[in-house]
């Protein structure tokens, strides 16, 4: 944790100031952000504090659409992103540093009018590592095999170019009311299905996976 804080805090802006000059990194904890929480416009809308945005690679876990709708700003609503296991998978997303009170507020924003839908969890599986290649592409849909029971990633995972982070130190927003969408036994990864396509062509044509069956947490 101390090494990650130091690494992030030493990053500089165009004016020569450091991240550690803008926020007290010693009071902050890492939070994985995806979906609306990685959208600069949404972060501005919910009055998020100053947040460093650090690219990371997920390995053996993936981003997928939660099986519920947030209808606060638009009808019928938007889907938020949760995290589930996916052996052999990789993709990029981000982490940030937040003080605990702000982290709690931002994760609770995901709840909307349904309290306790989302919870910050520490994962007990998967890998989150620093990633410098922002153009790294995840496996395509055609590079997944499906035998009706098990889904497998065909290509080998690219060589890592950054250190793995301690999962016990990173909070991850997880939908703990229902979980993620069950598309006839398969997971609809955000990398393969944009939100509009997912909602119009897949949502409510299947069922849902219970969150605790899809990811192990500490």
VOGU-3710 file (C-alpha; in Angstrom, 3 decimals, decimal comma):
1> xxxxxxxxxx> 0,000/0,000/0,000  2,753/2,467/0,921  4,615/1,760/-2,331  1,454/2,313/-4,391  0,720/5,580/-2,598  4,278/6,745/-3,187  4,154/5,705/-6,850  0,932/7,631/-7,460  1,898/10,587/-5,316  5,095/11,185/-7,291
11> xxxxxxxxxx> 3,280/11,663/-10,607  3,519/15,254/-11,846  1,200/17,645/-13,662  2,095/20,015/-16,508  2,783/22,803/-14,010  5,339/20,629/-12,205  3,223/19,965/-9,101  2,770/16,431/-7,821  -0,349/14,407/-7,073  0,759/14,396/-3,426
21> xxxxxxxxxx> 0,523/18,205/-3,502  -3,156/17,977/-4,461  -4,367/15,159/-2,205  -3,150/13,582/1,026  -2,251/10,152/-0,335  -1,511/8,873/3,184  -5,217/9,185/4,044  -6,401/7,502/0,851  -7,187/3,918/-0,136  -7,363/2,395/-3,641
31> xxxxxxxxxx> -10,744/1,902/-5,300  -11,300/0,059/-8,579  -13,432/2,194/-10,894  -15,350/1,128/-14,001  -18,495/2,136/-15,833  -20,034/5,376/-14,556  -17,401/5,706/-11,832  -14,747/5,921/-14,564  -16,741/8,514/-16,532  -15,295/12,033/-15,990
41> xxxxxxxxxx> -18,663/13,668/-16,682  -20,398/11,499/-14,098  -17,659/12,114/-11,529  -18,133/15,843/-12,043  -21,908/15,444/-11,753  -21,654/13,727/-8,361  -19,065/16,241/-7,128  -16,303/13,693/-6,752  -13,131/15,024/-5,118  -9,767/15,223/-6,857
51> xxxxxxxxxx> -9,026/11,665/-7,948  -5,892/10,330/-9,614  -6,840/7,891/-12,402  -4,374/4,998/-12,701  -4,613/2,402/-15,498  -4,575/-1,211/-14,370  -5,021/-4,598/-15,984  -7,569/-7,108/-14,685  -6,575/-10,752/-15,033  -8,894/-13,738/-14,492
61> xxxxxxxxxx> -11,715/-11,311/-13,630  -13,826/-9,133/-15,921  -16,246/-6,219/-16,076  -19,869/-7,170/-16,708  -23,283/-5,539/-16,525  -25,206/-5,706/-13,263  -28,692/-7,182/-13,476  -30,614/-4,073/-12,479  -31,363/-0,579/-13,791  -30,611/2,885/-12,452
71> xxxxxxxxxx> -33,431/5,088/-13,739  -32,509/8,329/-11,963  -31,406/10,313/-15,006  -32,799/8,504/-18,024  -35,597/6,096/-18,917  -35,540/3,137/-18,802  -32,187/3,555/-17,010  -28,538/2,620/-17,139  -26,681/-0,488/-16,068  -23,722/-0,198/-13,734
81> xxxxxxxxxx> -20,636/-2,406/-13,919  -19,764/-5,174/-11,496  -16,833/-7,601/-11,403  -16,913/-11,413/-11,755  -14,379/-14,194/-12,248  -13,295/-15,107/-15,763  -10,349/-17,545/-15,968  -7,799/-16,587/-18,602  -9,366/-13,185/-19,265  -7,620/-9,805/-19,302
91> xxxxxxxxxx> -8,702/-6,206/-19,866  -7,820/-2,687/-18,799  -9,672/-0,462/-16,349  -8,645/1,991/-13,617  -8,077/2,468/-9,926  -8,096/5,708/-7,963  -7,207/6,900/-4,469  -9,912/8,239/-2,164  -10,298/9,012/1,497  -12,648/6,465/3,161
101> xxxxxxxxxx> -15,523/8,914/3,606  -15,466/9,910/-0,066  -15,100/6,297/-1,167  -18,199/5,383/0,839  -20,170/8,277/-0,650  -19,222/7,458/-4,224  -19,965/3,735/-3,921  -23,297/4,523/-2,233  -24,172/6,761/-5,188  -24,468/3,575/-7,243
111> xxxxxxxxxx> -27,352/2,486/-4,982  -29,689/5,238/-6,079  -33,036/4,663/-4,353  -32,175/1,041/-3,548  -29,930/1,150/-0,498  -27,355/-1,586/0,069  -27,361/-2,728/-3,555  -23,640/-2,049/-3,931  -20,848/-2,758/-1,477  -17,094/-2,135/-1,543
121> xxxxxxxxxx> -15,429/-5,550/-1,360  -11,870/-6,856/-1,321  -11,445/-9,618/-3,891  -10,049/-13,023/-2,979  -9,350/-13,998/-6,580  -8,086/-12,506/-9,799  -5,167/-10,155/-10,349  -5,079/-6,367/-10,556  -1,775/-5,021/-11,827  -0,423/-1,697/-13,012
131> xxxxxxxxxx> -0,609/-1,431/-16,802  1,304/0,951/-19,085  -0,160/-0,201/-22,418  -3,405/1,755/-22,727  -4,061/0,179/-26,129  -4,007/-3,376/-24,787  -7,052/-5,158/-26,199  -8,987/-7,901/-24,399  -9,859/-11,177/-26,127  -12,573/-10,816/-28,750
141> xxxxxxxxxx> -15,897/-12,611/-28,466  -14,731/-15,024/-31,163  -11,703/-15,918/-29,023  -13,909/-17,452/-26,349  -15,005/-21,074/-26,502  -18,322/-22,245/-25,036  -19,395/-25,868/-24,652  -22,744/-25,109/-23,066  -21,319/-25,364/-19,558  -17,902/-23,732/-19,405
151> xxxxxxxxxx> -16,498/-20,698/-21,150  -12,771/-20,565/-21,906  -10,396/-17,925/-23,262  -8,454/-19,379/-26,203  -5,401/-17,062/-26,616  -2,661/-16,875/-24,009  -2,558/-13,867/-21,720  -0,083/-11,167/-22,817  3,110/-10,794/-20,836  2,728/-8,504/-17,841
161> xxxxxxxxxx> 4,482/-5,139/-17,893  3,555/-3,943/-14,402  3,524/-5,325/-10,854  0,502/-7,053/-9,364  -1,155/-5,110/-6,540  -2,209/-6,510/-3,176  -5,906/-7,406/-3,527  -6,377/-6,996/0,207  -5,727/-3,253/-0,148  -8,079/-2,503/-3,072
171> xxxxxxxxxx> -11,803/-1,934/-2,652  -14,008/-3,048/-5,549  -17,687/-2,017/-5,960  -19,753/-5,210/-6,249  -23,488/-5,533/-6,840  -24,511/-7,633/-3,823  -28,293/-7,377/-4,154  -28,597/-9,558/-7,240  -25,358/-9,865/-9,152  -24,725/-9,890/-12,867
181> xxxxxxxxxx> -26,794/-10,853/-15,868  -26,982/-14,539/-16,807  -27,126/-14,876/-20,591  -28,053/-18,554/-20,817  -25,127/-19,505/-18,649  -22,672/-16,994/-20,077  -21,370/-13,651/-18,829  -21,944/-10,579/-21,013  -18,614/-8,769/-20,802  -18,661/-5,000/-21,130
191> xxxxxxxxxx> -15,809/-5,271/-23,636  -18,030/-7,268/-26,009  -21,416/-5,624/-25,539  -21,918/-1,881/-25,255  -24,584/-0,888/-22,768  -27,235/-0,013/-25,363  -26,708/-3,265/-27,251  -26,823/-5,244/-24,018  -30,020/-3,570/-22,834  -31,910/-3,768/-26,125
201> xxxxxxxxxx> -30,887/-7,258/-27,205  -30,158/-9,250/-24,036  -31,485/-7,721/-20,836  -34,498/-9,559/-19,363  -34,201/-12,381/-21,850  -32,325/-14,520/-19,351  -31,871/-14,570/-15,584  -29,209/-13,453/-13,112  -26,174/-14,957/-11,459  -26,009/-14,601/-7,684
211> xxxxxxxx> -23,039/-12,362/-6,957  -21,457/-14,680/-4,373  -21,381/-17,520/-6,938  -19,475/-15,328/-9,382  -16,646/-13,861/-7,285  -14,945/-14,727/-4,008  -14,248/-11,908/-1,577  -12,179/-11,624/1,564
//
